[in-house]
Amino acid sequence: MPTLPLAPLTLALLLALPMAVRADSGVGVDSVRANKLDPSAGVAGAPADARGTSWLRPGQSRSPSGNLYECPLLPPSLQQAGEWEYDGHVQVGYLSAFGDDDNALWNRYVAWDSGLVLGLLEIALRRPADGSYADVRASRISSDDAFFDAAFGRAGSYKVQAFLRELPNVVSSNTRSIWNGVGSNELTLLPGLTPGGSSSADVAAVASGLPNRRLSVVRSKTGLGVDAYLDSRWSVYGHVSEEQRRGARPFGGAFFYNFLFPGNAGALETLKPVNDSTINLDAGLRFAGARWRMDFAYTGSFYRDSDRSFRFESPFALTPTRPGARSAPIYQGQFALEPDNDYHNLRGSLTRRLPWNGELSLTASAGRMSQDDELIAPIDCQGTFGVDTAGTGVSGPNNPFLYNCADWNTPAALSRRSADLRIDTALFDGRFSVQPSSAWLLRGGLKFEREDYRNTYLAYNPLTGDYGYIAENGAMASILPGVVGTWNPLTSPSAITRVRSLPLDEQTATANAGADWRLAARTTLGLTVQREQQEQSNRERRRVDRDSVRLSFVDRSLDWLTVRANYSWIEQGGSRYESNPYEFLYSSSLPGFVPPAGGVPAFTVDALRKYDLSDRREHKFDLKTTLALGAQTSLSAGLRGDWNDYGAEIGRQAYDRNGIDLQWEWQPSAATRGSIYYGFERARLRIANVADVAFGPDGSLGGPDYPTQARWWAYDKQRSRSAGASLDHDFGPLRLDANWNLTDTRGLTSYRFNAPDALAYFADGLDGAREGAFPLMRYRVDSLTVGLSFPLSSRFSLRVFDNFERGRIQDWHYLGLEQARVIDHRVYSDGGPQSYTSNLIGLLLDIRL
């Protein structure tokens, strides 16, 4: 599907749309446009209305939960221009960023570049005679960080909206690439490096001399939407948006297991190009009557990637494990990129009012996700790949471990030329509620969902008669003689490899019933019971059952106190757990397969339980209270906990979380408001596993393949704190706004194991402790923003602000990479997240139009 040029069409369509339609704004084309310069979309800087939330009494009103409502903003004083009234202002100014201003975390989702900026442009037009209006909002921090939002219409009749948005996502600020062509689908080695012929010292010398560069993905999104009333009951809407992504990000690029063969093969962190787009559509027809409501809608999404694959060159040569043999010169790697895909969904809903102040709602939908992109050839090489044991460089019966690239580097080596895959979905959802008396509310629902996978793919090469795929673009076969990654009933009848795609058909049926009982005028007790049954094909359990009971309690009997509490009990079980339901995906299920001499190896240990299918018992609790401390202040507190027991001997065993929240709000007048917030959360995860010391057919825990001495345990502890304070005060001519925020997360992973057999690598001669912990991981960011605003005249005002931010990052995964990006035959491009101290000073002149 071609990419629609929405960006140039957006404003043109605004002028071309007919004006005779009518609209409502129930569905939008995107979220509110804003940026880090103005995260509240203009709300925070606007003055509050001194009349408060009500014209009937002074002071602030409270929500049913007891929290203070935000003071409404002062409405603009519109100026007359013929039949129209208008108001508008523009903010222009200068930003100066210094400190570690190129840091990726500081620049995440923003482009803080020093220079002139358009802080905000707002224009509002109103015509009281017929309710017509038009609004424009825009901002531009840099060429990669800007938005434009426009809407016009007539109240109760129609609305047309269009927007454009540029948003940067800086993923790394210390990338050192040993390749040319970053951002393209062809990565070639820099001068000084030879494909397949460079040493680790050569690569390290080139990498160490490279400057750090920024790596980012820029998202450009445009959209257009129309909402219209056809009459007082019928309305229609239609929206379209396109999001384009351009840039590059760190990615993989293995040339077999360098950990197993030091000085050989290679593990490369390449840079994947991002050059794709997504078009989203939604349209619908709605009816709203006195007793009936209906909604018929279509949703579509279309993803397109400009490239089907990307290729990269490896600087390292491959060396075979057989003495005296030679590896084929394989140095080119390739990856298939995300395939083009389409999504369609049709949905209809019907709602009917019932006696006893009740309501019945029915929803049905059908969808299809399809993927039919052309497949790339299984391998990208010329000549031969594999191990040359005869020394001739020619494949044949006398050189059985050398293979012709021509048999695999063509689409003719595929069992079919395109993916031809799809998933069909269906949904039915029915809900009802009735209130037979003022003390009781009864409710319930039934829901059915289904996903059906179509057209399973079988990897088969009709040119050679092989099943499966070539591993690592031929690198594995060029190190281990005969280990190609394919199965052939004549030449390799005992090879075990993956040959099919995995269909995951699934259907879920859910039934729930509940009641709310009003114990007193302002006290309610609720009970909800639910049964969910999930049936799935080709998983360890054919059926998973989840039962849950939820109790809720709300009390507002005291004017100054609101209490809300919820407790949930969830238990999961199901059919018999089968440790290997995937045999049909492998060559061992094909006719002509001959079991190897030691038998077919066990797929995994039979005691393993995957966490989404385990027998699980969960308890969840949360308590929220709000205290009204006089007419101007409120204090809210929350306590929550979530405890999960998976009952697994191997796999996830437990995952617990608990936390607290405290918030104080103060609004003594429209000129002053302040708040303080503190949150704390702790999480603990416990996992157990066992290593396989042999590749035999015995999958039992404690057997010869998975012995008890190979067992290990990991314990992950996370602690997070967040805090914030804000103050906004109008001193008359001078207005102060200040905000402080803290995010502090610490993680510690400890472990223990029975014996060195539990380790994957570096186990030989280990005499140290069999328990310990990895270094502490920490992410802490403090930010403080202080701003002063004051008028210069009736039309001009000035805002000066300072945004200071400090980040402290500890991540042991990246230790040492800033000094050396090359370790043996492993090449790292990204140096990882770095601590920073950055500052942004801004001067914005606000001009009323």
N, C-alpha and C positions, 0 to 999 in steps of 0.2 A: 504494500500500500504506500503510495507516495506521501511525503510529508507535506501537510498543508501549510502554506505560508501565512500563518495566523497573524504574525506581528504586523505586516503592512496592511492586512485586511481589516484589523480590528477597528480602527478609527473610520475607515471608509464605510464599513457596514453600519457604524453608528449613524452616519448621515443618510444611508440608503434605506433604513428600516422604516416601515410605514408607521404613521402616527395614529392610526385609527383603532389600534388594539387597546386592551385594558389589562392591568397586571396586578399581582401581589408579590410580596418579597419573601415568601415562605421558604424558598430554596435559593441559595446563592451559588455563584460560580467559583468561589474560593474563600479562604479565610481572610480576616482583616489584614490589610496591607500595613506594614510598619517596618521599622528597622531598629538597630541598636542605638541609634541617635535619638529615636523617639519610639521606644518599645510599647508605649501605651496608645499609639496611634492618635496622638494629640490630646488625650484625656488628661494626662498628668499636669500639663502646663496650663490648662484652661482654668480661669477663676471659678470658684464655687458660687452658687446662688445663695445669698444671705437669707432668703426666705425658707431655706431648708427643704425637707421632704414633703411638707404639707403646708397649705395655706390656712388650714383650720386651727393649727396650734403651733407654737414655736418649738424649736428643738428638733432633734433627729428622731425618726421612727425606727422601729426594729422589725426584723424578719420574724416569722413564727418560731425560729430556733433561738431567738434572743440576740442575734448579732445586729449591730448598728448598720443601717443602710448608708451607703456612700451619699454624701451631699450632692445633689444634682448640680450640673454645671450652669453657669450663668448663660442664658440664651443670648445670641448675638443681637446687637442693636442694628437692625437692617436699615439700609438707606434706600431711598426711593429713586427709581429710574424709569419713568413712564408707568406702564402696568406692572413692572417688575420691582421687587425689592432684592437687595443684594448685600452680601457681606463677604469679606475676604481679607486675607493677609498673606504675606510671603516672608519667609525667614531665609536670609542669606548670611553667610559668614565665613569664618576661617577656622580650620582645625590644625592643630600642631601635635603630632604624635612623636614621642621620643622614649628612650629607654630601650627595652628589648621589643621594639615595635614590629619586628618581622616574625615574632614567635607564632607558631601555628595555633596554639590554644588561645592566645590573645586575639588573633584574627579569625577565629572560627565563626563562620556565618556573618562576617563583616569585612570590609576593606578599609581599615583605618590608615588612610594616606593623608599626609599633610597637604593642605591646599584649600582652595575655595570650594564651598559646598552650597548646595541648595538644601537647607535644612527641612523646610516644609513650605508647600504652596497649597492654600485652601481657598476655594471660591464656592459660595453658596448663592443660588438664585431662586427666588420664590415669586409666584404670581398668585396672589390671594383670590383673584376672581374665579379661577377654575382649579386651583390646587396644583398647578404645574410647578416643577422644580428641576434644578440641575445642580450637581455637585461635582467638584474636581478636587483631588488630592494628589500631591506629587512630592517626591523627595529624591535627592541624588547625592550620595556620599562619594561615589566614584563611578567609573564606567562599568564596573561589575557589581555595583550595589546601588540600585535605584528602583523606584516604583512609580507608577502612574495609575490612578484610579478615577474613573469618570462614570457618572450615572445621571440619567434624566428620566422624567416620567410625569405622571399625573396621579395624585393621591387617590387610591381606590380604583384606578383605571389601568395603568400599565407602568412598567419600569424596564429600562434598558441599562445594562451595566457592562463596562469594558475595563480591562486592566492589563498592564504590562509589569513584569517583575524580574529583576536581575538579583540573584543571591549567590554570593561566593561561598564555597566550602573548602577552606584551606586544610588539607589533610597532612601536610608535612612542610616544614620550613628548613629542614636540614638534609635534603635529599642529595646524594651524590651518585650520579648515573654514569656507569661505564659504557653506556650506549648513546649513539646518535638516534634521532627520530622519536624522542619522547613525545607522546601524544598521538603518534601515528601507529599504524598496525605493522610497522617494520622497524625493529630495533637492530641496528648494526653496531658492532664494537667500535670504540673510539680508535683513532690512529695510535699506534704503539702496541695494540693488542691484535693477536692473530686468532681467528676462529679455529678452535681445536688445537691450538699450538702455543698457548701462553702458559707460563708457570704462575703459581700463587704469588710469587714475588713480583712478577710483571704486573699482575692485576692490582696488587696492593700499592705499587708505586703510582700507577695511574689514578687509582681511587683517592689516595692521600693528597694528590695535587689538585683535586677538583674543588671548586668553591661550593658552598651550600646553596641550594636553589629551592624555591618555593614550588610546591606541587598542590594543585587545587582543581576542583571541579566546579564550574559555574553553571548554575541552573537559571535558565531564562524561560519564564512562563508568561503566556498571554491568554486572555480569555474574553469571551463575549457571552452575555446572557440576556434573555428576555422573559419577563413574567407578565401575564396579562389576564384580566377578568373578561370573560365573554359576556356574562351577565352577572346577576347577584349571586348565583349559585355555582356556575361553571367557570373554571380558570385553567389556563395552560401555562407551561413553562418549557423553556429549552435553553441549554447551556453547552458551550463547547470551550475547551481549553487545550492548549498544547504546551508541554514542558520539554525543553531541549537541554541536554547536559553535554558539556564540553570540557575536556581536560584529561587528567591522568591520575592514577593512584597506584600505590605499591601492590604488587601481586606476586604470585609464585613463579617457579620455573625450574623444577627439579630435573636433574639428569641422573636418576637412580639414587640409591642410598649412600651418600658420602660418609655417614656415620659408620656403616658396616665396612666400607672400603676407604679408609683414610688415604689421601693422596690420589684418589681416583674419583671418577664421576663428578658430581657437583650439585650444590643446592643454591639456586640463584633467586634473589628477590628482584624480579623484573618490574617494569612499570607498565601497567595495563592502560591502553587508551580508552577513553570514555567519549563516545560520539553517537549519542542515541536520542530518541525523542518518544514521547507518549502523548497521544491524543485521547482526551476523555470527553464523552458525550453523555448527556442525560436530558430526557424530555418526558413530559407527562401531562396528563389530563386529570383534573380533580373536580369532584362535585361535593358540595357541602349544603345539605338540607336540614330541615328541622329534626328528622329522625334518621336519615341515611347520610353516610359519607362514603365516597368512593375515590380511589386513587389508582390510576393506571400509568405505569412508568416504564421507560426503557433506559438502560445504562449500557454504555459501550466503552471499551478501552482498547487502544491499538498501540502496541509497542513496536518500534522499528530501530534497528541498529545499523549504522552506516557501513560497518565492517562485519564480515562473517567470522573472521579469525585474526589473530595477530601472531607474528613470528619474531623470534629472537635468536641471536647467535650466542653460543657458549664459548668462552675462551679456553676451556680445558679439554684435553684429549681424554679418550677412554682407553682403559687398559684391561685386557681380558684376564680372568682368573686362571686360565690354563697356560702353563709355561710354554714358551716357544710359539704361541699363537699371536695373531694380530687382530686388533679391533678395526672394524670399518670406520672411516672418518665421518662419524656422526657428530655434528656440532650445531645443527639447526633444530630449534624447538618450536612448537606451535601450540596454540590454545584456540579452541572454538569459543567465540564470544556469545553473549546471551542471544538466543534465537528470537526472531520476530514472532509475535503472538497476538492473538485477538481474543477479546472477551465480550460476550453479549449476555444481557439479562433482561427478561421481561417479568414485570411484577404487577400484581393486582391486589388491592385490598378493599375490603368492604366492612363498614362499621354500622351497627344498628343499635339505637337506643332501646333499652328494655324497661319493663316495669320495675318498681322498687329502685328507681334511680340507677338502673343498671346499664351495662353496655356489652355488646358482643362484637368482637373484631375477628375477621378472617383474612389471612394473607396467603397468597400462593405465588410462587415464582419459578421460572425455569431459566437455566443459563447454560452457556457453552464456552469453554476455554479451549482454544485450538492453537496448534503450533505445527506449521508445515513448511518451515524454512529448509532451504537446500542444505544437505549435509556436506561437510568437507571430507576430503579423502582421509583414510585412516592414518597416513604417514606423510611426512614432507621431507623427502630425501631423493637423491639421485645416485644411480649406480647400485651399490649394495649396502646392506646393514647386517650386523651380526658379527660373528667371530670367524676369522679366516684361519683354519687349522692346517690347510694344505699349502698355504703360501702362494697360491696362484691368483688370488683376488677374484676368482670366478666361482660362482655358486654351481653346485651340481652334486651328484651322488658321492663324489670323493671329497666334497667340502660341505657336509650336511648342515653346518651351523652358520652358513652364509646365505643370505636371502636377497632376491632381486627387489629393489625399490619399485620397479615398474609394475610389479604385481600388487602393490599397495598404495602407490601415490596417485591413483586415479579414482574418480567417482565410480568407475566400473567395478571397483573392489567392494562396493557397498551392496547390501542386500536390497536396499531401495534408495532412491536418490534424495528423497525428502523425508522429514520426520513423520508427517502424517499422523500426529498424535492429537488427542483431544480428551477433555473431561466434560461430561454432561452432568449438570447439577439440577436438583429439584428441591423445593421447600414448600411446606405447608405449616402454617402457624395459626392456631385458634385460641382466643382468650376471651374470658368473660369476667364480669364483676357485677354483683347485686348488693343492695343494702336493704334487707328486709325490715330493719328497724334502725332507729338512731344509734343503737348500741352495737350493731353488728355490720360488718362488711365481709362478704364472701367472694372469693376469687379463685380462678383456676385456669389451666391452659394445657393444650396439647401441641407438640411441635414435632415435625418429621423433616429430616434432611437426608439427602442422598447425593453421593458422588460416584460416577461410573467412568472408569478409565477405558479408552478405546484404542485399538490398534497397537498392541505390544510390539516392540521392535526386537528382532532377532539379528544379532551381529554375525553375518555370514559373508564370506568372500567367494563369489562364484568363480573367480579366476584360479584360486588355489584349492578350494574345498575346505578352507579353515574357518572355524567359528571363534568368535571373540574379537579382540582388538590388540593392536601392537602397543605394548607398554612403553611409556616414556619416549615416544617417537623413535623407537628402535634402540635407545640407549641401554636398556636392561639386557636385550639380546646381544648387544655388543660388548658386554662385560661378562655375563654368565652364558656360556655356550648352551644353546638350545632353549633357553628360558625366554620365549618370545612373548607369551601372554595369550596364545591361541591354542585351540585344540583341533586335531585332525584325526579322523578315525583310522587313517593308514599310517601316518608318520609320527603321531604323538597321541595314541589312543588313551593314555593314562594321565594326560595333562588336565589339571583342574583350573578352570578360568570362568569368569562371568561372561555369559552369552546373551542374556535377555534384559530388557528394561523391566522395572518393577511396577506392576499395576497395584494401586492401593485403593480399591473400591471400598466405600464406607457408607454406612447409613446409621443415623442416630434418631432414636425416638425418645421424647421427653414428655413426662406428664407431671403436673404440679397442682396442688390445691392448698388454699390457705384461708385464714380468717383473721380479721382484726376486731378485737373486742374493746369497746370503750368502757373501762372500769369506772371512770368518773368523767366529769365534764372535760377535764384536761389531762387525762391519763389513758393511754392505749397500750394494749398487749396484743402482739401479733404472733401467728404461728404459720409456717409454710413447710410443707413436705414435698419432696421431689424425687422422682425416679427417672434415671436416664439409662438407656440401654444402647450401647454402641456396638454394632456388628461391622467387622472389617475383614477383608480378604488379605491373605499373604502377610499376616502379622503373627506374633508369638501367641496371641490370644484371639480366637475368633469372635469372642464376645466379652465386652467389659460392662459391668454394672456399677452404677454410682447411685447411692442413696444418700439423701441429705435431709436434715431437719434444721430449720432456722427459727429462732425465737427473737422477737424484737420488743423493746419496751421504750415508750416515750412518756415523759412526765413533765407537765408545765403547770402543776398545781400551785407553785409559788411564783409570784410575779417576777421575782428577781433571779430565778433559776430554771434552766431547761436541762433535762437529762435525757440522753438517747443512748440506748445500749442494744447490742446485737450479739447473738451467739449462734454459731453454726457448727453442726457435726456432720462430717462427710465420711462415708465408708465406701471403698472401691474394691471390687472383686471381679470374678468372671469365670470363664471356662478354663479348662486345663491349659497350663502354660507349656508351650512347645519351644524348645531352645533353638531349633533350626527349621523354620518354615520356608526357607529360601532355596532349597535344593534345586527346584525347577529352574532357577536362574542360571545354573552352572552347567558346565559341560558334563558333569557326572550324571545328569538326567537325560542325556542324548543317547539314541541308539548307537551301539558300537563302542561305548565307553568301557574301558577295561580298568578295574580298580588297581591302584598301584600295589606293590608287594606288601607294604605295611598297612594297607587298607586306606579308605578315604578318611582324611583327617577330620576330627571333630570341628564343626563350624565355630563353636565357642563352648565355654564351660556351661554345663546344664544348670548350675545354680544361679546364673546371671538373671536378674530381673530388670528390664528397662523401666525407667521411672514412670513413664506415662501409662504402663500396663501393669504395674505392680499392685499387689494387695496393699492398699493404703488407707490409713485412718488419719483424719485431719480434724483439728479443733481450731476454730477461729473466734476471736472475741474482740469487740471494740466498744469503747465507752467514750462518749463526748458530752461535755458539760459546758454550759455558757452561763456566766454570772453577769447580771446587769448591775454594775457598781454605780448607781446613780443614773442620771439622765444622759451623761456625757461619756461614760466609760463602760467597757465590757471586757471580761476576761474569759477566754475559752481554753479548755484543756481537753486533750484526747489521749487515750490509752488503748493500745491495740496489741494483739498477739496472734500468731499463726503457727501451729505446731503440727508437723507431718511425720508420721512413722510409716516407712515403706515396708517393713518386715522382710527385708532382703538380706540374704547372707552375702551375696555378691551383687554389687550395683549401688545405687543410691540408697542409703539407710535412713537418713533423717534430714529434714530441712526445716529449721525453726526461725521465725522472725518475730521481733517485738519492738515496740517503740512508743514514744510519747511526743506530744505536741503541746506547746503553750503559746498563746497569743493574747496580747493586750492592745486594745484599741481605744483611742481617745479623740473625741471630736467636740471640743468645748464651744466651737462656733464655726461658721462657714469660713472664717479666716485662718483657722488652725486645725490641723489634724496630724495625728502621730500614731505610730504602732511599733510594737516590739514582738519579735517571733523567735522561738527556739524549738528545734526538733532534734530528736535523737532516735536512731534505729540501730538494732543489732541483729545480725543474721549469722546462722551457723549451719554448715553443710557437712555431712559425713558420708564418705564414699569408701567402699571396700572393693577390691578386685584381686585377681590372681593372674600371674603370667603363665604362658604356655612354654614349658621347657622342652617339649618334643611335639612333633606333628603327627601324632597317632590318632586312632579312631576312638579313644576313650575320652569322653567329655565330662566325666564325673569329677567333682571337686574332691581332691585328695588322691586321685588316681595318678598313673605314671605321667600323663601329659599335663595335668594341672595339680601338682603336689602342694601340700599345705605349706612347705617351706618357701613356695613362690607367692604367698599371699602378701598383700600390702594394704595399707589404710591411709586415707588422706582426710584432713580436717581443715576446712576453710572457715575462717572467722572474719566477718566484715563489721565494721563499726562506722556509722555515718552520723555526722552532726551538721546541722544547718541552722543559721541564725540570721536575723536581719532587723534593722531598725530604720524608720523613716520619720521625717518631720517636714511638714509643709506649713509655713507661717507667713501671713501677709502683715508686714509692719506698716502698711500704708503705702508710701511711695516705693518701698523696697520689699521684695518678696524672696524668701529663702526656701529652697528645697534641698534636702539632704537625704541620702540613702546609703546604708551600709549593708553588705551581704557577705556571708561566709558559707562556704561549702568545704567540708573536711571529711574525707573518707579514708579509712585505714583498713588494709587487708593483710591477713597473715595465714599462710598455708603451711601446716605442719604435717608430718608423715611418720609412719613407722612401717617396717617390713620384717618378715621372719628371717630371710637369708638373702644373699646376693642374687639368687635365682629370680627374685622378684623384679630385678632391675632390667631395663631394656638394653642399656649399654654401659660400658665402663665397669663391669662387675668383676673382672678378673683381679684377684689379689686384694679385694676390699677387706680391710680389717677394722675399719672405724665403726662408730656407733650406728645402730640400725634404727634410729629415730632422730628426728630433728625438725627443722623448719627452714623454709626459704626466707630470704631477707624480706623485711617489712615493705609492703607497697603502700604508698600514700599519695593522695591527691587533695591538695588544699589550695583554695582560691579565696582571697580577701579582696573585696572591691568597695571603694568609697567614691561617691559622687556628690559634689557640693555645687549648687548653682545659685546665682543671685540675678534677679530680674528687676529692672526699674525703668520707668517711663522717661523718655527724652522730650516728648511732646504728646499732643493728642493722637498722633498717628504713628509715632515711632517709639519703640522700646528696645532695650538691650538686655541680652542674657549672657552672662559669663559663667562658665562652669569648668570644673576640673574633675576628670574621671581617672582615679588611680586604682591600679589592679596589680596584685602580686600573686603569683602561682608558685607553689612548691610541689614538685613532682618527684617521686621515688618509684622507679619501676625496674626491678632487677632483670627483667627480660632483655633490657637494652644496655646493661652495664658493659662498658668498654667499647661500645660501637662508635662513640665520638672520636676515639683514638685510632681504632682499626676497624675498617669495614670488611676486611677479608680475613677469614680464619680458615686455614687449610684451603679446601676447595669450596668454601661457603662464602657467598658474596651478599652483603646486605646493602640496600640502597638507602633506606630510611634510618636515621639515627635515633628515632623514638621521640617521645614527648620530653620537652625540656622546661626547667624552671624559668621563671621570667619575672621581671618587674617593669611595668609599662605605665605610661601616663599619657593622657589626652587632655589638652586644654582647648576649649572652644569659645569662640566669640560669635554670637548670632544676633543680627539686627532684624527686628520684627517690624515690618511695614504694613500698616493697614491700608488696604486698597480703597 
